[in-house]
């Protein structure tokens, strides 16, 4: 369900303070997406755009530090245990995630078996799930914590963009647009601007088949913690279009997500 283009990070800062090898090493780890069990140096070179020699040095160093594990039988790498420790520490420190999970699980249970409630944030030019709750049905989106999705085309991503200050949103869109064919961007941008308008007027945005053809979803921004402790995030609810009508998403789920975001924002500040 991801876009064909795989941007890793924002443009590097044009100053002398950035430690480029560190930035490249972190980008290397971010090449591993949900569903990627192992990747080889050639895979990583294609995803990062770095020379093979640079990739080899980075994977060797990351292996020594425990962030990658070399599977000798197939000559490829999987994420090392050190990464999981960092990830769990990050998730556990997010107050918004902690207070949102019971509310997300309640919503998922109350609306039936075929919807997925997600909470995600920006990583590079993608959205990444930091929490997910689903009903017990067999038909649901196959997304979970760590799954990446499009910032420009998904309901979660568009809600996130809509919740940003105008100047910050414009700056980010100038970066995101380079990930798409220039012939397709005007239509994608129209969808983003429509989402911004929807969030301004009703608190949420709808996305019917604009990310994945048979998926309908609704997104709601969760502003950054006003004390600067946590970043901006976004909620979404989605599932197969044949189970989720546009009217139901607009009249039932959208308002409930808005109320959930209001509660989480209040609880995270206590």
Number of C-alpha atoms within 10 A of each C-alpha: 13 15 17 8 12 15 20 20 17 13 9 10 10 7 7 7 7 11 11 12 11 11 12 18 18 16 18 21 19 18 19 18 14 12 8 10 11 18 18 17 20 15 15 23 18 14 18 19 11 15 13 15 10 15 23 17 13 20 23 15 14 21 17 12 12 14 22 24 20 21 13 8 6 10 11 18 22 18 21 17 12 14 14 12 11 11 13 10 11 11 15 11 12 16 17 27 20 16 16 23 18 12 18 25 17 14 22 22 16 10 14 13 17 20 26 27 28 27 28 28 23 19 16 18 23 24 25 26 22 21 23 24 23 28 20 13 10 8 15 18 17 10 20 19 16 18 20 22 23 21 26 28 20 30 33 35 30 30 30 30 27 28 24 19 10 12 9 11 14 13 10 16 17 10 15 19 17 12 16 14 10 10 8 10 16 12 10 17 15 11 21 24 14 16 27 22 15 16 22 13 10 13 22 30 29 28 22 21 15 17 21 17 11 12 20 26 31 28 32 34 31 25 19 17 17 11 7 8 11 15 14 19 29 27 29 28 28 28 22 21 16 9 16 18 13 17 10 11 21 17 10 12 23 24 17 16 24 19 14 19 23 14 14 19 20 13 14 17 12 5
